[in-house]
């Protein structure tokens, strides 16, 4: 996909030196399918290859940033596993700075999608949720490395094991995101930050990004472990029960099988 192209559920546009990628499925809080993940990956790589683009913005339309992958009884949502991993690789591998503009909920793959970015600005209306264990799965998309690298082992375990919703203000206090700003000034702050980065020292920013990521995050190791673990979990009775309970809006009855 070139920066001038878009598909209906992923909008891609260039404004001056800013490349913008918008998840555009607001009716489902931008829950992603493999095609959407692939479109984002392609757009990030195309922008990164364009010397006229000096910063990339990733955001979601409507009330959500990305609510994960749509759940289905047949397990079709597992197709996001590989595509989501490739999206995270594209963001981390981009030498052009990538900024996540999180105006609403980030859940499931939406969490590592945001954290793979180099700078995360969150509205105080946003929240972050790793609810995988509620359906008998584990975090993926590199979340097991990205979350722990940001907030430490104890808090990463807390979020992953409980599936609690973390308000954006707390996420900023913990260091999960760079900034939390009031909803009414969110758009203005995002524009200000993107404008500043778009005139920054491009090569220096790229080297900072690569050095910090190399020093702090073993994403490839995490992705490999998550792929094995998630594949095994997707065949368990607990996973089937978790999805059935979610779709039926009832508490899950896990047995460990």
C-alpha positions as CSV (number, residue, x, y, z in Angstrom):
1,X,0.0,0.0,0.0
2,X,1.4,3.4,-0.9
3,X,0.8,6.4,1.5
4,X,-1.8,7.8,-0.9
5,X,-3.9,4.7,-0.8
6,X,-6.5,3.6,1.8
7,X,-8.9,0.8,2.4
8,X,-12.2,1.4,4.1
9,X,-11.1,0.2,7.5
10,X,-7.7,1.7,7.5
11,X,-7.3,5.3,6.3
12,X,-3.8,6.5,5.1
13,X,-3.0,10.1,4.3
14,X,-0.1,12.5,4.3
15,X,-0.2,16.0,5.7
16,X,3.0,17.8,5.1
17,X,5.8,15.8,6.7
18,X,3.2,13.8,8.8
19,X,2.0,10.4,7.7
20,X,-1.3,9.5,9.3
21,X,-2.8,6.0,9.7
22,X,-6.3,5.7,11.2
23,X,-8.0,2.5,12.1
24,X,-11.5,3.1,10.8
25,X,-14.0,0.6,12.2
26,X,-15.5,2.8,14.9
27,X,-18.7,0.7,15.2
28,X,-16.6,-2.1,16.8
29,X,-14.1,0.3,18.5
30,X,-11.6,-0.5,15.8
31,X,-11.3,-4.2,16.5
32,X,-8.8,-5.4,13.9
33,X,-8.8,-8.3,11.5
34,X,-5.7,-9.7,9.7
35,X,-6.4,-7.5,6.7
36,X,-6.4,-4.3,8.8
37,X,-3.2,-5.3,10.5
38,X,-1.6,-6.0,7.2
39,X,-2.7,-2.6,5.9
40,X,-1.2,-0.8,8.8
41,X,2.0,-2.7,8.4
42,X,2.2,-1.8,4.8
43,X,1.4,1.9,5.5
44,X,4.1,2.1,8.2
45,X,6.7,0.6,5.9
46,X,5.7,2.8,2.9
47,X,5.9,6.0,5.1
48,X,9.2,4.9,6.5
49,X,10.6,4.5,3.0
50,X,9.4,8.0,2.0
51,X,12.0,10.7,3.0
52,X,9.3,13.4,2.9
53,X,7.6,11.8,5.9
54,X,9.3,12.6,9.1
55,X,6.8,11.3,11.7
56,X,4.0,8.7,11.6
57,X,0.8,9.0,13.6
58,X,-1.3,5.9,14.4
59,X,-4.8,6.4,15.8
60,X,-8.3,5.1,15.8
61,X,-11.6,6.7,14.6
62,X,-14.4,7.3,17.0
63,X,-14.4,6.4,20.7
64,X,-11.7,3.7,20.6
65,X,-8.1,3.3,19.6
66,X,-8.3,-0.5,19.1
67,X,-10.4,-3.0,21.1
68,X,-8.4,-6.0,20.0
69,X,-9.7,-8.7,17.6
70,X,-13.4,-9.6,17.2
71,X,-14.2,-12.8,19.1
72,X,-15.9,-15.7,17.3
73,X,-16.9,-19.2,18.5
74,X,-14.9,-20.8,15.6
75,X,-11.7,-19.2,16.7
76,X,-11.3,-17.1,13.5
77,X,-9.9,-14.2,15.6
78,X,-6.7,-16.2,16.1
79,X,-5.8,-15.1,12.5
80,X,-4.8,-11.8,14.0
81,X,-1.9,-13.5,15.9
82,X,0.6,-13.5,13.0
83,X,-0.7,-10.3,11.4
84,X,-0.5,-8.4,14.7
85,X,3.0,-9.6,15.3
86,X,4.0,-8.4,11.8
87,X,2.4,-5.0,12.6
88,X,4.4,-4.7,15.8
89,X,7.6,-5.6,13.9
90,X,6.8,-2.9,11.3
91,X,6.4,-0.2,13.9
92,X,9.5,-1.2,15.9
93,X,11.5,-1.5,12.7
94,X,10.6,1.9,11.3
95,X,13.4,4.4,11.6
96,X,10.8,7.2,11.3
97,X,9.3,8.0,14.7
98,X,5.8,6.5,15.2
99,X,3.4,8.2,17.6
100,X,0.3,6.5,19.0
101,X,-2.6,8.8,19.6
102,X,-4.9,6.9,22.0
103,X,-8.2,8.7,22.4
104,X,-10.2,5.7,23.7
105,X,-9.9,2.1,24.8
106,X,-6.8,0.1,23.8
107,X,-7.5,-3.6,24.5
108,X,-6.0,-6.9,23.3
109,X,-3.7,-6.4,20.4
110,X,-4.4,-2.7,20.7
111,X,-2.1,-2.5,23.7
112,X,1.1,-3.7,22.1
113,X,0.1,-1.9,18.9
114,X,0.2,1.4,20.9
115,X,3.3,0.4,23.0
116,X,5.3,-0.6,20.0
117,X,5.1,3.1,19.0
118,X,7.9,5.4,20.2
119,X,5.7,7.9,21.9
120,X,2.2,7.3,23.3
121,X,-0.2,10.2,24.0
122,X,-3.4,9.2,25.7
123,X,-6.6,11.1,26.4
124,X,-7.8,10.9,30.0
125,X,-10.9,9.2,28.5
126,X,-8.7,6.3,27.3
127,X,-7.9,3.0,29.0
128,X,-5.7,0.0,28.6
129,X,-6.9,-3.6,29.0
130,X,-5.0,-6.9,28.7
131,X,-8.1,-9.2,29.0
132,X,-6.7,-12.3,27.3
133,X,-6.9,-14.5,30.4
134,X,-10.6,-13.8,30.6
135,X,-11.0,-16.0,27.5
136,X,-8.3,-18.5,28.4
137,X,-5.5,-16.9,26.3
138,X,-2.3,-15.0,27.0
139,X,-1.2,-11.6,25.8
140,X,0.4,-11.5,22.4
141,X,1.7,-9.0,19.8
142,X,4.8,-8.7,21.9
143,X,2.8,-7.4,24.9
144,X,4.6,-9.7,27.3
145,X,7.8,-7.8,26.6
146,X,6.5,-4.3,25.8
147,X,4.4,-4.0,28.9
148,X,7.0,-5.4,31.2
149,X,9.7,-3.1,29.7
150,X,7.5,-0.1,30.4
151,X,6.1,-0.7,33.9
152,X,8.1,-3.7,35.3
153,X,7.4,-7.3,36.0
154,X,5.0,-7.0,38.9
155,X,2.6,-4.5,37.3
156,X,2.8,-6.4,34.0
157,X,1.8,-9.6,35.8
158,X,-1.0,-7.7,37.5
159,X,-2.5,-6.4,34.2
160,X,-2.0,-9.7,32.3
161,X,-3.4,-12.0,35.1
162,X,-6.3,-9.9,36.2
163,X,-7.4,-8.3,32.9
164,X,-8.3,-5.1,34.8
165,X,-8.9,-1.9,33.0
166,X,-6.1,0.6,33.6
167,X,-7.2,4.3,33.2
168,X,-5.0,6.5,31.1
169,X,-4.0,8.7,34.1
170,X,-2.7,5.6,36.0
171,X,-1.0,4.3,32.8
172,X,0.9,7.6,32.6
173,X,1.8,7.4,36.4
174,X,3.1,3.9,35.9
175,X,5.1,4.8,32.8
176,X,3.0,2.7,30.4
177,X,2.5,5.8,28.2
178,X,4.4,9.0,27.8
179,X,1.6,11.4,28.4
180,X,-2.1,11.6,29.6
181,X,-3.8,14.8,28.6
182,X,-7.4,16.0,29.2
183,X,-9.8,14.9,26.5
184,X,-10.7,18.5,25.6
185,X,-7.0,19.3,24.8
186,X,-6.1,15.9,23.4
187,X,-6.3,16.9,19.7
188,X,-4.4,20.1,20.2
189,X,-1.6,18.3,22.1
190,X,-1.4,15.6,19.4
191,X,-1.0,18.2,16.7
192,X,1.6,20.1,18.7
193,X,3.7,17.0,19.3
194,X,3.5,15.8,15.7
195,X,4.5,19.2,14.5
196,X,7.5,19.3,16.8
197,X,8.7,15.8,15.8
198,X,8.2,16.6,12.1
199,X,10.9,19.2,12.2
200,X,13.2,17.3,14.5
201,X,16.7,15.9,13.8
202,X,15.5,12.9,11.7
203,X,18.6,10.8,11.9
204,X,19.2,11.4,15.6
205,X,15.6,10.4,16.4
206,X,16.0,7.2,14.4
207,X,19.2,6.3,16.3
208,X,17.6,7.1,19.7
209,X,14.7,4.9,18.8
210,X,16.8,1.9,17.7
211,X,19.2,2.2,20.6
212,X,16.5,2.4,23.3
213,X,14.5,-0.5,21.8
214,X,17.6,-2.7,21.5
215,X,18.5,-2.0,25.1
216,X,15.1,-2.6,26.6
217,X,12.9,-4.9,24.6
218,X,13.4,-8.5,23.3
219,X,10.3,-8.4,21.2
220,X,11.3,-11.2,18.8
221,X,11.8,-13.6,21.8
222,X,8.4,-12.5,23.2
223,X,6.7,-13.0,19.9
224,X,8.2,-16.5,19.5
225,X,7.1,-17.5,23.0
226,X,3.6,-16.0,22.5
227,X,3.1,-17.9,19.3
228,X,3.8,-21.2,20.9
229,X,1.8,-20.4,24.0
230,X,-1.2,-19.0,22.2
231,X,-1.3,-21.8,19.7
232,X,-1.5,-24.3,22.6
233,X,-4.1,-22.3,24.5
234,X,-6.3,-21.9,21.4
235,X,-7.0,-25.7,21.6
236,X,-8.0,-25.8,25.2
237,X,-11.5,-26.2,26.7
238,X,-10.9,-23.1,28.7
239,X,-10.5,-21.0,25.6
240,X,-13.7,-22.4,24.1
241,X,-15.5,-21.7,27.3
242,X,-14.0,-18.2,27.6
243,X,-15.2,-17.2,24.1
244,X,-18.6,-18.8,24.7
245,X,-19.0,-17.0,28.0
246,X,-18.0,-13.7,26.4
247,X,-20.4,-14.0,23.5
248,X,-23.2,-15.0,25.9
249,X,-22.3,-12.2,28.3
250,X,-22.0,-14.5,31.3
251,X,-19.1,-15.4,33.7
252,X,-16.8,-18.1,32.4
253,X,-16.4,-21.4,34.2
254,X,-12.8,-22.4,33.7
255,X,-11.7,-25.9,34.6
256,X,-8.0,-25.8,33.6
257,X,-8.6,-28.2,30.7
